[in-house]
């Protein structure tokens, strides 16, 4: 999980569960198959937080708060608390894509959205997605208001996406309001809101080389 996250910090615990050290991944050699790593989350009493900030100011340390907390960690007894369940650190386009694809798997989706701690999001009431007679949808998640006439495989479609007849979408994330024209093909891509892929156009990325299209772009048949 941390292979492509060079800013992750590895956690070292003593026998009592206190944190000895946090080391930067990518610099620290990793010899085991699994490691303990920091979730970039800390619970600190207000009094201690203010004390640490005053120390940083007195030493003219100008860094973000996370780095300051880690720098002064050895001055305090800090307990590591283990997190159980799905976790993803979205700090890049590839990380966002992988986390989104993880949600297509029942185990990861259940761990994140159906555990004891609820996740509340902004509600959008809309009509159900329409699947035409010739639509072919497998292993995908589709929001409300979509119109599907073509094929969708292993993808996430946000609200009000239109996939016209003979069009194919695979291994992709299609955000709200996009339109995939007749006979167009989109694979290994992330399309931001209101992108139009004209009929017959092809957007073909690779698992390790995703194509990202910005908002309101119009992709013509000759663009890729």
Secondary structure as the mmCIF struct_conf table of DSSP 4:
data_model
#
loop_
_struct_conf.conf_type_id
_struct_conf.id
_struct_conf.beg_label_comp_id
_struct_conf.beg_label_asym_id
_struct_conf.beg_label_seq_id
_struct_conf.end_label_comp_id
_struct_conf.end_label_asym_id
_struct_conf.end_label_seq_id
TURN_TY1_P TURN_TY1_P1 UNK A 3 UNK A 4
TURN_TY1_P TURN_TY1_P2 UNK A 6 UNK A 7
STRN STRN1 UNK A 9 UNK A 13
TURN_TY1_P TURN_TY1_P3 UNK A 15 UNK A 16
BEND BEND1 UNK A 17 UNK A 17
STRN STRN2 UNK A 18 UNK A 18
STRN STRN3 UNK A 19 UNK A 24
STRN STRN4 UNK A 25 UNK A 25
TURN_TY1_P TURN_TY1_P4 UNK A 26 UNK A 27
STRN STRN5 UNK A 28 UNK A 28
BEND BEND2 UNK A 32 UNK A 33
STRN STRN6 UNK A 37 UNK A 37
BEND BEND3 UNK A 40 UNK A 40
HELX_RH_AL_P HELX_RH_AL_P1 UNK A 46 UNK A 58
TURN_TY1_P TURN_TY1_P5 UNK A 59 UNK A 60
HELX_RH_AL_P HELX_RH_AL_P2 UNK A 65 UNK A 71
TURN_TY1_P TURN_TY1_P6 UNK A 72 UNK A 72
HELX_RH_3T_P HELX_RH_3T_P1 UNK A 73 UNK A 75
BEND BEND4 UNK A 76 UNK A 76
STRN STRN7 UNK A 79 UNK A 79
BEND BEND5 UNK A 85 UNK A 85
BEND BEND6 UNK A 92 UNK A 92
HELX_RH_AL_P HELX_RH_AL_P3 UNK A 93 UNK A 102
TURN_TY1_P TURN_TY1_P7 UNK A 103 UNK A 104
BEND BEND7 UNK A 105 UNK A 105
HELX_RH_AL_P HELX_RH_AL_P4 UNK A 106 UNK A 113
BEND BEND8 UNK A 114 UNK A 117
HELX_LH_PP_P HELX_LH_PP_P1 UNK A 127 UNK A 129
STRN STRN8 UNK A 130 UNK A 131
TURN_TY1_P TURN_TY1_P8 UNK A 133 UNK A 134
STRN STRN9 UNK A 136 UNK A 138
BEND BEND9 UNK A 139 UNK A 139
STRN STRN10 UNK A 141 UNK A 142
TURN_TY1_P TURN_TY1_P9 UNK A 144 UNK A 145
STRN STRN11 UNK A 147 UNK A 148
BEND BEND10 UNK A 150 UNK A 150
STRN STRN12 UNK A 151 UNK A 153
BEND BEND11 UNK A 154 UNK A 154
STRN STRN13 UNK A 156 UNK A 157
TURN_TY1_P TURN_TY1_P10 UNK A 159 UNK A 160
STRN STRN14 UNK A 162 UNK A 163
TURN_TY1_P TURN_TY1_P11 UNK A 165 UNK A 166
STRN STRN15 UNK A 168 UNK A 170
BEND BEND12 UNK A 171 UNK A 171
STRN STRN16 UNK A 173 UNK A 174
TURN_TY1_P TURN_TY1_P12 UNK A 176 UNK A 177
STRN STRN17 UNK A 179 UNK A 180
TURN_TY1_P TURN_TY1_P13 UNK A 182 UNK A 183
STRN STRN18 UNK A 185 UNK A 187
BEND BEND13 UNK A 188 UNK A 188
STRN STRN19 UNK A 189 UNK A 191
TURN_TY1_P TURN_TY1_P14 UNK A 193 UNK A 194
STRN STRN20 UNK A 196 UNK A 197
TURN_TY1_P TURN_TY1_P15 UNK A 199 UNK A 200
STRN STRN21 UNK A 202 UNK A 204
STRN STRN22 UNK A 206 UNK A 206
TURN_TY1_P TURN_TY1_P16 UNK A 207 UNK A 208
STRN STRN23 UNK A 209 UNK A 209
STRN STRN24 UNK A 211 UNK A 213
TURN_TY1_P TURN_TY1_P17 UNK A 215 UNK A 216
STRN STRN25 UNK A 218 UNK A 219
TURN_TY1_P TURN_TY1_P18 UNK A 221 UNK A 222
#
